[in-house]
Amino acid sequence: MIEVHDLRRAFGGVLALDGVTLTLREGERRAVIGPNGAGKTTLINVLAGEIPSTGGAVRLGGHDITRLRSWQRARLGLARVYQRTELFSPLSSRENVALAIASRRGPYRVFGAPARSEQAEADTLLERVGLAGREGMTVHALSHGERRQLELAVALAQRPRVLLLDEPTAGMSPLETARITELVASLERSLTILIVEHDMDVVFRLADRVTVLHEGRVIADGTAEEVRGDVRVHDVYLGKAVTVA
């Protein structure tokens, strides 16, 4: 579903991505981990089309998307949940999701009040992510964890084939983290997911495979057990930054 070959991204003289190559099969859940500055968010930004690569190639479902803009990638089935909340704060939960549903039908469909069918679909998605009863509440009135749940509903409203999650549990309480982890785990296995996450409990709960970045390069790629046992990974990340049970 995703093929990344020799991907590079330079910022001046700094190579944030230095020849990253990875492949995700359809339905796979892949975690990308590494220390701060490893290139994780840069990788997601390049995959989403928000910043261009300076070398290499990206394919989505067999299509070369290397030079496509972010909205074009979204049309091909790529959705993203950001590390920071990206919602229309004055609007209700239902309105945020309904706008995402409307956008599937063309760039000008988002203007005007949501159709009744869009509102009904929005309510179904809100129930799916655990926000039943919160449909009419504005984003301002939601807790941090509920906003993350709403962002997931907005992403799912696009009916993506691939979902990029950038630090989905950042700033959450343990209870909120557990809730969002179980929510992601419950998503249909036909959906391919790439997740950047610091919480190793979340990573090892969700990921089929784990890719480790360090200084813009892939230093390890394998199952959770393989990555846990990799000496290089402990040297640059796990042994210094995270305690793994």
C-alpha positions in Angstrom: 0.0 0.0 0.0 2.9 2.4 0.7 6.3 2.1 -0.9 9.1 4.5 0.1 12.4 4.2 -1.7 15.6 6.1 -0.9 13.6 9.1 0.5 15.6 12.2 1.3 14.7 15.6 2.7 17.3 18.3 3.2 17.0 21.5 5.2 20.0 23.5 4.1 23.0 21.4 4.9 21.0 19.1 7.3 19.6 15.8 6.0 16.5 15.2 8.0 15.7 12.1 5.9 18.8 10.3 4.5 17.8 7.4 2.2 14.7 6.1 4.0 13.3 2.9 2.4 10.2 1.0 3.7 7.2 -0.9 2.5 3.8 -1.3 4.2 1.4 -4.0 2.9 -2.3 -3.4 2.9 -3.8 -3.5 6.4 -0.5 -3.3 8.1 0.0 -1.3 11.3 3.5 0.1 11.3 5.1 2.2 14.1 8.0 4.6 13.5 10.1 5.3 16.6 13.3 7.1 17.4 14.9 9.8 19.4 14.0 13.5 19.0 15.3 14.8 15.7 15.4 11.4 14.1 13.2 12.5 11.2 9.9 10.9 12.2 7.6 13.9 11.7 9.5 14.9 8.6 8.8 11.5 7.2 5.0 11.9 7.9 5.1 15.5 6.4 6.7 14.2 3.2 4.3 11.2 3.0 1.4 13.5 3.4 2.7 15.9 0.8 3.0 18.9 3.1 6.6 19.3 2.4 8.4 18.0 -0.8 11.1 15.5 -0.8 14.5 16.3 -2.2 15.1 12.8 -3.5 13.6 9.4 -3.7 10.1 8.2 -4.4 6.8 7.5 -2.7 4.1 5.2 -4.1 0.5 4.8 -2.7 -1.4 1.7 -3.8 0.9 1.4 -6.8 0.6 5.1 -7.9 3.6 7.4 -7.9 2.6 10.3 -5.6 6.1 11.8 -5.1 5.2 15.1 -6.8 1.5 15.2 -5.8 0.2 17.9 -3.5 -1.5 17.0 -0.2 -5.1 17.4 -1.4 -4.3 15.1 -4.4 -2.9 12.4 -2.0 -6.1 12.8 0.1 -8.2 12.1 -3.0 -6.2 8.9 -3.5 -7.0 7.7 0.1 -4.4 9.2 2.4 -5.5 10.8 5.7 -3.5 12.3 8.6 -4.1 13.1 12.2 -1.7 15.8 13.4 0.3 15.9 16.6 -1.4 19.2 17.4 -5.2 19.6 17.3 -6.4 20.7 13.8 -10.1 21.3 14.2 -12.6 24.1 13.6 -12.9 25.1 17.3 -16.1 27.3 17.1 -18.0 24.5 15.4 -19.6 21.4 16.9 -18.3 17.9 16.7 -21.0 17.0 14.2 -20.2 20.0 12.0 -16.4 19.2 12.0 -17.1 15.7 10.8 -19.9 16.7 8.4 -17.5 19.1 6.7 -15.0 16.3 6.1 -17.8 14.2 4.7 -18.9 17.0 2.4 -15.3 17.5 1.1 -15.4 14.0 -0.4 -18.0 15.3 -2.9 -16.0 18.2 -4.3 -14.1 21.4 -3.3 -17.3 23.5 -3.3 -19.6 21.1 -1.6 -18.3 22.2 1.9 -20.2 25.6 1.6 -23.6 25.8 3.2 -25.3 23.8 5.9 -24.5 20.0 6.0 -27.1 17.8 4.3 -29.2 15.6 6.5 -27.4 12.5 5.2 -24.0 14.1 6.1 -25.2 14.8 9.6 -26.4 11.2 10.0 -23.1 9.8 8.8 -21.3 12.2 11.1 -23.2 11.0 14.1 -22.5 7.4 13.2 -18.7 8.2 13.0 -18.9 10.1 16.3 -20.5 7.1 17.9 -17.8 4.9 16.4 -15.0 6.9 18.1 -16.8 7.1 21.5 -18.3 10.5 21.2 -22.0 9.6 21.2 -23.8 12.4 23.1 -21.1 14.9 22.2 -22.4 15.7 18.7 -23.7 19.2 19.5 -20.7 20.2 21.7 -18.2 22.7 20.3 -14.6 21.7 20.1 -13.9 24.3 22.9 -16.1 22.2 25.3 -14.3 18.9 24.6 -11.5 17.5 26.7 -8.1 17.0 25.1 -8.7 13.3 24.7 -12.1 13.9 23.2 -10.6 16.3 20.7 -8.2 13.5 19.6 -11.1 11.2 19.2 -12.9 13.8 17.1 -9.8 14.2 14.9 -9.9 10.5 14.3 -13.5 10.7 13.3 -12.7 13.6 10.8 -9.9 11.5 9.3 -12.2 8.4 9.0 -14.8 10.6 7.3 -12.5 10.8 4.3 -12.8 7.0 3.9 -9.0 6.6 3.7 -7.0 3.6 2.6 -4.0 4.8 4.6 -4.0 6.7 7.9 -1.0 8.6 9.2 -1.0 9.2 13.0 1.5 11.7 14.4 1.9 11.3 18.2 -1.8 10.5 18.8 -1.4 10.1 22.6 0.7 13.3 23.1 -0.4 15.1 26.2 -2.9 12.5 27.3 -3.6 11.1 30.7 -3.1 7.3 31.1 -6.9 6.8 30.9 -7.1 8.9 27.7 -4.1 7.1 26.2 -5.7 3.7 26.9 -8.9 4.8 25.3 -7.3 6.1 22.1 -5.1 3.0 21.9 -8.0 0.7 22.0 -9.9 2.8 19.5 -7.1 2.6 17.0 -6.7 -1.1 17.7 -10.4 -1.6 16.9 -10.2 0.0 13.4 -10.9 -2.2 10.4 -7.8 -4.2 9.4 -8.3 -3.2 5.8 -7.0 0.3 6.8 -3.2 0.6 6.6 -1.8 2.7 9.5 1.5 4.3 10.0 2.0 5.7 13.5 4.7 7.9 15.0 4.6 7.4 18.8 6.9 7.8 21.8 4.9 5.7 24.2 6.3 2.2 23.8 3.3 0.5 25.5 1.2 2.0 22.7 3.7 1.1 20.0 3.9 -2.6 21.1 0.1 -2.8 21.5 -0.7 -1.5 18.0 2.2 -2.3 15.7 2.7 -5.3 13.5 6.1 -4.0 12.7 8.4 -1.3 14.0 10.8 0.9 12.0 13.5 2.8 14.0 14.9 6.1 12.7 18.1 7.7 13.8 19.6 10.8 12.3 17.3 10.4 9.3 18.3 6.8 8.6 16.5 3.5 9.2 18.7 1.5 11.7 16.2 -1.3 12.4 13.0 -2.7 11.0 11.1 -5.7 12.2 8.6 -7.1 14.7 8.3 -5.7 18.2 10.4 -8.6 19.6 13.1 -8.1 17.0 13.3 -4.4 17.7 13.4 -4.9 21.4 16.3 -7.2 21.0 18.3 -5.0 18.7 21.5 -3.7 20.4 21.6 -0.6 18.1 18.1 0.4 19.0 18.9 0.2 22.7 22.0 2.2 22.2 20.3 5.1 20.4 16.8 5.0 21.9 15.2 2.3 24.0 18.0 2.0 26.6 18.4 5.7 27.1 14.9 7.2 26.6 12.4 4.5 27.4 12.1 1.7 29.9 10.4 -1.3 28.3 8.9 -4.0 30.4 
